[in-house]
Amino acid sequence: GKPRSLGAAAFDFVLVDGRARRFCIQEGFGLLRAGGLLILHDAQRTDYHDALQAQGAPVFLTPWKQGQVCLLRKP
């Protein structure tokens, strides 16, 4: 089923990779339980930074040439 059918705060971990990442950051963060973790692949792309910051305080791991990862924890 679709994630929405599971209800809010259903996951401890969400991985965002692929298309529509800005939308998926917002939707995925809403599906996290308190203390849950959202991970964004290709976080070096600045197009996603405002969407991450709108949800909390993103932590960018050591930059790689490609595929940097960002962690976003739900309080």
TORTOR-914471 format. One record per residue (C-alpha): x, y, z; residue in one letter. Coordinates in Angstrom, 3 decimals, padded with zeros to 6 digits. Example, Ala and Ser with C-alpha at 12.3 -4.5 7.8 and 13.67 -1.06 7.14 Angstrom:
% TORTOR-914471
         X         Y         Z  res
   012.300  -004.500   007.800    a
   013.670  -001.060   007.140    s
//
This chain:
% TORTOR-914471
         X         Y         Z  res
   000.000   000.000   000.000    g
   000.894   003.638  -000.093    k
   002.793   005.047   002.911    p
  -000.135   007.364   003.736    r
  -002.351   004.338   004.354    s
  -000.072   003.418   007.265    l
  -000.847   006.637   009.119    g
   001.383   009.375   010.462    a
   004.484   008.644   012.546    a
   004.813   005.099   011.261    a
   008.558   004.829   010.539    f
   011.899   004.988   012.340    d
   013.826   005.498   009.088    f
   013.084   007.030   005.673    v
   015.506   007.020   002.719    l
   014.897   009.630   000.017    v
   016.481   008.875  -003.368    d
   015.096   009.214  -006.862    g
   012.588   011.658  -008.294    r
   010.536   014.357  -006.547    a
   012.981   014.537  -003.639    r
   011.784   017.912  -002.354    r
   008.252   016.497  -002.043    f
   009.557   013.239  -000.575    c
   011.596   015.082   002.075    i
   008.446   016.783   003.348    q
   006.227   013.714   003.115    e
   008.851   011.329   004.483    g
   009.628   013.560   007.453    f
   005.927   013.614   008.308    g
   005.898   009.806   008.431    l
   008.730   009.570   010.976    l
   008.225   008.739   014.630    r
   009.870   011.024   017.195    a
   013.603   010.310   017.069    g
   013.287   008.906   013.538    g
   015.853   009.590   010.860    l
   015.468   010.778   007.268    l
   018.437   010.219   004.970    i
   018.758   012.072   001.664    l
   021.008   010.752  -001.079    h
   022.740   013.311  -003.346    d
   022.399   015.947  -000.636    a
   025.198   017.974  -002.213    q
   022.579   019.319  -004.649    r
   021.637   022.733  -003.286    t
   018.148   022.429  -004.805    d
   017.213   020.319  -001.776    y
   018.752   022.407   001.010    h
   015.759   024.665   001.690    d
   013.419   021.647   001.841    a
   015.735   020.018   004.393    l
   016.058   023.160   006.501    q
   012.276   023.623   006.521    a
   012.027   020.318   008.416    q
   014.816   020.828   010.944    g
   018.589   020.992   011.247    a
   020.166   018.839   008.522    p
   023.572   017.271   009.119    v
   025.653   016.816   005.971    f
   028.175   014.012   006.155    l
   031.690   014.497   004.848    t
   031.258   015.595   001.213    p
   031.906   013.045  -001.464    w
   032.434   013.730  -005.142    k
   029.026   012.222  -005.819    q
   026.215   010.995  -003.620    g
   026.712   013.007  -000.434    q
   024.373   011.926   002.342    v
   022.437   014.189   004.692    c
   020.803   013.114   007.955    l
   017.716   014.793   009.361    l
   016.452   013.661   012.784    r
   012.901   014.270   013.957    k
   012.820   015.678   017.496    p
//
